[in-house]
């Protein structure tokens, strides 16, 4: 599995910094990941849906820490690159 595209959509909110769409193998896309500013720095939140009882459940997520790390690194690198372009303009 190779991440072939990461699209960054920056937002100007206090904690939410961007929405992300990520494509695997030019064949499968996952939309609405989020870059969030937490107490310990930026992190990537997986797309989730609100359940009838008001709780949230991930709609898609990695099954192991290695895959999570790969996704987080690619997403955060793309986020920083996009922010650098925006600040330079």
MOHU-V978515 format. One line per field, one symbol per residue. ss: DSSP state (H for helix, E for strand, - for the rest). burial: I if it has 24 or more other ideal C-beta (glycine too) atoms within 12 Angstrom, else O. A space follows every 10 residues. Layout:
BEGIN
ss = ???
burial = ???
END
This chain:
BEGIN
ss = --EEEEEEEE -----EEEEE EEEE---EEE EEEEEEEE-- EEEEE--EEE -----EEE-- ----HHHHHH HHHHHHHHHH HHHHHHHH-
burial = OOIOOIIIIO OOOOOOIIII IIOOOOOOOI OIIIIIOOOO OIIIIIOOOO OOOOOOOOOO OOOOOOOOOO IIOIIIOIIO OIOOOOOOO
END
